[in-house]
Amino acid sequence: MKIQTRDIEGFIKKPGVEFKIILIYGPDEGLARERITTLAGHYVTDIKDPFNVANITQDQIDSAPSALFDEAFSMSMMGGQRVILIKDASNKITEHLKTIEAEADKLENIILIQAGNLTPSSSLRKFAEKSKVAAAVPCYIEDERSLSGFLSGYFKEQGYTIDRDALVLAASILHGDRALARNEAEKIAIYKGN
């Protein structure tokens, strides 16, 4: 399913239980990493837990085609769902995902995929947009208005307000990478203290 831009934040906060495969793609790597981390947090308590989180690379899948299938359907030693993270994915995993999709009714785990900028003709993107058990979430570079909303919301969560002129200036300087914007906002919040 293709997640529309207006629905992305709601989806990230509460993804539907019907989705077993979530593709996060686009040119803003910092935003993609942030969304992957947030999504993973819905399924596991610690994203660094090696028992409940499996990190697989495209190279591992290329060298051992059954690796993704095996990880997707393996059970957690500690019980509960596992998260399978695939970073820097390419169109080469599309056929593997179709195999998993065919048995999605048996799939307990969640597959989170991070890919770079995928064109509309990309087989991986097409798969995620059309599948009933997959979701495609774009991470396009935010414009100044979107970034202003993020910064304003971040400072509000921290108990601060930001002057409108400062907000406009910060958004004009920091656009292009959500991770950079978040890091700079965190520095300002630390500097301000309690």
C-alpha positions as a Markdown table, in Angstrom:
| # | Residue | x | y | z |
|---|---|---|---|---|
| 1 | Met | 0.0 | 0.0 | 0.0 |
| 2 | Lys | 1.3 | 3.4 | -0.9 |
| 3 | Ile | 1.1 | 5.7 | 2.2 |
| 4 | Gln | 0.1 | 9.2 | 1.1 |
| 5 | Thr | 2.2 | 12.1 | 2.3 |
| 6 | Arg | -0.6 | 13.5 | 4.5 |
| 7 | Asp | -1.0 | 10.1 | 6.2 |
| 8 | Ile | 2.7 | 9.3 | 6.9 |
| 9 | Glu | 3.0 | 10.7 | 10.4 |
| 10 | Gly | -0.1 | 8.9 | 11.5 |
| 11 | Phe | 1.1 | 5.7 | 10.0 |
| 12 | Ile | 4.6 | 6.0 | 11.7 |
| 13 | Lys | 2.9 | 6.5 | 15.0 |
| 14 | Lys | 0.4 | 3.6 | 14.5 |
| 15 | Pro | 1.1 | 1.2 | 11.7 |
| 16 | Gly | -1.7 | -1.2 | 10.8 |
| 17 | Val | -1.4 | -4.7 | 12.0 |
| 18 | Glu | -2.0 | -6.0 | 8.5 |
| 19 | Phe | 1.4 | -4.7 | 7.4 |
| 20 | Lys | 4.2 | -7.3 | 7.7 |
| 21 | Ile | 6.7 | -5.5 | 5.3 |
| 22 | Ile | 7.4 | -1.8 | 5.5 |
| 23 | Leu | 9.6 | -0.1 | 2.9 |
| 24 | Ile | 11.1 | 3.3 | 3.9 |
| 25 | Tyr | 12.7 | 4.9 | 0.9 |
| 26 | Gly | 13.8 | 8.3 | -0.4 |
| 27 | Pro | 16.7 | 10.7 | -0.6 |
| 28 | Asp | 16.5 | 12.0 | 3.1 |
| 29 | Glu | 18.5 | 9.3 | 4.8 |
| 30 | Gly | 18.2 | 10.9 | 8.3 |
| 31 | Leu | 14.4 | 11.0 | 8.0 |
| 32 | Ala | 14.4 | 7.3 | 6.8 |
| 33 | Arg | 16.6 | 6.2 | 9.8 |
| 34 | Glu | 14.3 | 8.1 | 12.2 |
| 35 | Arg | 11.2 | 6.5 | 10.8 |
| 36 | Ile | 12.8 | 3.0 | 10.8 |
| 37 | Thr | 13.8 | 3.5 | 14.5 |
| 38 | Thr | 10.3 | 4.7 | 15.4 |
| 39 | Leu | 8.6 | 1.8 | 13.6 |
| 40 | Ala | 10.9 | -0.8 | 15.1 |
| 41 | Gly | 10.0 | 0.6 | 18.5 |
| 42 | His | 6.4 | -0.5 | 18.0 |
| 43 | Tyr | 7.5 | -4.2 | 17.8 |
| 44 | Val | 10.6 | -4.5 | 20.0 |
| 45 | Thr | 11.7 | -2.7 | 23.2 |
| 46 | Asp | 15.4 | -2.5 | 22.1 |
| 47 | Ile | 16.4 | -2.1 | 18.5 |
| 48 | Lys | 19.9 | -3.3 | 19.4 |
| 49 | Asp | 18.7 | -6.6 | 20.9 |
| 50 | Pro | 20.3 | -9.3 | 18.8 |
| 51 | Phe | 17.7 | -11.9 | 19.8 |
| 52 | Asn | 14.7 | -9.8 | 18.6 |
| 53 | Val | 16.3 | -7.7 | 15.8 |
| 54 | Ala | 18.1 | -9.2 | 12.8 |
| 55 | Asn | 20.1 | -6.9 | 10.6 |
| 56 | Ile | 20.5 | -8.2 | 7.1 |
| 57 | Thr | 22.4 | -6.6 | 4.2 |
| 58 | Gln | 21.7 | -6.8 | 0.5 |
| 59 | Asp | 25.0 | -8.6 | 0.1 |
| 60 | Gln | 24.0 | -11.3 | 2.6 |
| 61 | Ile | 20.7 | -11.9 | 0.7 |
| 62 | Asp | 22.6 | -12.0 | -2.6 |
| 63 | Ser | 25.1 | -14.6 | -1.3 |
| 64 | Ala | 22.5 | -16.7 | 0.6 |
| 65 | Pro | 19.1 | -16.2 | -1.0 |
| 66 | Ser | 17.3 | -18.1 | 1.8 |
| 67 | Ala | 18.7 | -15.8 | 4.5 |
| 68 | Leu | 15.8 | -13.4 | 4.3 |
| 69 | Phe | 13.1 | -16.1 | 4.3 |
| 70 | Asp | 14.8 | -17.9 | 7.2 |
| 71 | Glu | 15.0 | -14.8 | 9.3 |
| 72 | Ala | 11.5 | -13.7 | 8.5 |
| 73 | Phe | 10.0 | -16.9 | 9.7 |
| 74 | Ser | 12.2 | -17.7 | 12.6 |
| 75 | Met | 10.8 | -17.4 | 16.1 |
| 76 | Ser | 12.2 | -15.2 | 18.9 |
| 77 | Met | 14.0 | -17.0 | 21.7 |
| 78 | Met | 12.5 | -14.5 | 24.1 |
| 79 | Gly | 9.0 | -14.7 | 22.6 |
| 80 | Gly | 7.1 | -12.0 | 20.8 |
| 81 | Gln | 7.7 | -10.4 | 17.4 |
| 82 | Arg | 11.1 | -10.0 | 15.8 |
| 83 | Val | 12.1 | -7.2 | 13.5 |
| 84 | Ile | 14.2 | -7.9 | 10.4 |
| 85 | Leu | 16.0 | -4.8 | 9.3 |
| 86 | Ile | 17.3 | -4.6 | 5.7 |
| 87 | Lys | 19.4 | -1.5 | 4.9 |
| 88 | Asp | 20.5 | -0.2 | 1.5 |
| 89 | Ala | 18.0 | -2.6 | -0.2 |
| 90 | Ser | 17.7 | -2.7 | -4.0 |
| 91 | Asn | 15.3 | -4.1 | -6.5 |
| 92 | Lys | 17.1 | -7.5 | -6.2 |
| 93 | Ile | 15.1 | -8.4 | -3.1 |
| 94 | Thr | 11.7 | -8.0 | -4.7 |
| 95 | Glu | 11.4 | -11.7 | -5.7 |
| 96 | His | 12.4 | -12.8 | -2.2 |
| 97 | Leu | 9.7 | -10.5 | -0.8 |
| 98 | Lys | 7.1 | -11.9 | -3.1 |
| 99 | Thr | 7.9 | -15.4 | -1.8 |
| 100 | Ile | 7.4 | -14.2 | 1.8 |
| 101 | Glu | 4.2 | -12.4 | 0.8 |
| 102 | Ala | 2.7 | -15.7 | -0.5 |
| 103 | Glu | 3.0 | -17.0 | 3.1 |
| 104 | Ala | 2.3 | -13.8 | 4.9 |
| 105 | Asp | -0.6 | -15.4 | 6.9 |
| 106 | Lys | 2.1 | -17.4 | 8.8 |
| 107 | Leu | 4.4 | -14.4 | 9.3 |
| 108 | Glu | 4.7 | -13.2 | 12.9 |
| 109 | Asn | 7.7 | -10.9 | 12.4 |
| 110 | Ile | 8.0 | -7.5 | 10.8 |
| 111 | Ile | 10.4 | -6.7 | 7.9 |
| 112 | Leu | 11.6 | -3.1 | 7.8 |
| 113 | Ile | 13.4 | -2.2 | 4.6 |
| 114 | Gln | 15.4 | 1.0 | 4.1 |
| 115 | Ala | 16.2 | 1.9 | 0.5 |
| 116 | Gly | 17.6 | 5.0 | -1.2 |
| 117 | Asn | 15.7 | 7.0 | -3.8 |
| 118 | Leu | 13.5 | 4.6 | -5.8 |
| 119 | Thr | 11.9 | 5.6 | -9.0 |
| 120 | Pro | 8.2 | 4.9 | -9.6 |
| 121 | Ser | 9.3 | 2.1 | -12.0 |
| 122 | Ser | 11.3 | 0.4 | -9.3 |
| 123 | Ser | 10.2 | -3.2 | -8.8 |
| 124 | Leu | 10.7 | -2.9 | -5.0 |
| 125 | Arg | 8.6 | 0.2 | -4.7 |
| 126 | Lys | 5.9 | -1.2 | -7.0 |
| 127 | Phe | 5.7 | -4.3 | -4.9 |
| 128 | Ala | 5.3 | -2.4 | -1.6 |
| 129 | Glu | 2.8 | 0.0 | -3.1 |
| 130 | Lys | 0.6 | -2.8 | -4.5 |
| 131 | Ser | 0.9 | -5.5 | -1.8 |
| 132 | Lys | -1.8 | -5.9 | 0.8 |
| 133 | Val | 0.7 | -6.9 | 3.4 |
| 134 | Ala | 3.4 | -4.2 | 2.6 |
| 135 | Ala | 3.5 | -0.5 | 2.9 |
| 136 | Ala | 5.7 | 2.0 | 1.1 |
| 137 | Val | 6.7 | 5.2 | 3.0 |
| 138 | Pro | 8.5 | 7.9 | 1.1 |
| 139 | Cys | 11.2 | 10.1 | 2.8 |
| 140 | Tyr | 11.5 | 13.1 | 0.5 |
| 141 | Ile | 13.6 | 16.1 | 1.5 |
| 142 | Glu | 11.4 | 18.3 | 3.6 |
| 143 | Asp | 10.7 | 21.8 | 2.5 |
| 144 | Glu | 11.2 | 24.7 | 5.0 |
| 145 | Arg | 7.5 | 24.6 | 6.0 |
| 146 | Ser | 7.6 | 20.9 | 6.9 |
| 147 | Leu | 10.9 | 21.4 | 8.8 |
| 148 | Ser | 9.5 | 24.4 | 10.6 |
| 149 | Gly | 6.6 | 22.2 | 11.8 |
| 150 | Phe | 9.1 | 19.5 | 13.0 |
| 151 | Leu | 11.3 | 22.0 | 14.8 |
| 152 | Ser | 8.3 | 23.8 | 16.4 |
| 153 | Gly | 6.9 | 20.4 | 17.6 |
| 154 | Tyr | 10.3 | 19.3 | 18.9 |
| 155 | Phe | 10.8 | 22.4 | 21.0 |
| 156 | Lys | 7.3 | 22.2 | 22.3 |
| 157 | Glu | 7.9 | 18.6 | 23.5 |
| 158 | Gln | 11.0 | 19.9 | 25.3 |
| 159 | Gly | 9.0 | 22.6 | 27.0 |
| 160 | Tyr | 10.3 | 25.5 | 24.9 |
| 161 | Thr | 8.8 | 27.9 | 22.4 |
| 162 | Ile | 10.9 | 29.2 | 19.5 |
| 163 | Asp | 10.6 | 32.7 | 18.1 |
| 164 | Arg | 9.1 | 32.8 | 14.6 |
| 165 | Asp | 12.1 | 34.6 | 13.1 |
| 166 | Ala | 14.5 | 32.0 | 14.6 |
| 167 | Leu | 12.3 | 29.2 | 13.4 |
| 168 | Val | 12.3 | 30.5 | 9.8 |
| 169 | Leu | 16.1 | 31.0 | 9.9 |
| 170 | Ala | 16.7 | 27.5 | 11.4 |
| 171 | Ala | 14.4 | 25.9 | 8.8 |
| 172 | Ser | 16.2 | 27.7 | 5.9 |
| 173 | Ile | 19.6 | 26.5 | 7.1 |
| 174 | Leu | 18.8 | 23.0 | 8.2 |
| 175 | His | 16.6 | 21.7 | 5.4 |
| 176 | Gly | 17.7 | 18.6 | 3.5 |
| 177 | Asp | 18.4 | 16.1 | 6.3 |
| 178 | Arg | 16.1 | 15.4 | 9.2 |
| 179 | Ala | 19.0 | 13.9 | 11.2 |
| 180 | Leu | 21.0 | 17.1 | 11.0 |
| 181 | Ala | 18.0 | 19.1 | 12.0 |
| 182 | Arg | 17.2 | 16.9 | 15.0 |
| 183 | Asn | 20.9 | 17.0 | 16.1 |
| 184 | Glu | 21.0 | 20.8 | 16.0 |
| 185 | Ala | 17.6 | 21.1 | 17.8 |
| 186 | Glu | 18.9 | 18.7 | 20.5 |
| 187 | Lys | 22.0 | 20.9 | 20.9 |
| 188 | Ile | 19.9 | 24.0 | 21.4 |
| 189 | Ala | 17.7 | 22.2 | 23.9 |
| 190 | Ile | 20.8 | 21.0 | 25.9 |
| 191 | Tyr | 22.2 | 24.5 | 25.7 |
| 192 | Lys | 19.0 | 26.0 | 27.1 |
| 193 | Gly | 18.9 | 23.5 | 29.9 |
| 194 | Asn | 16.1 | 23.5 | 32.5 |
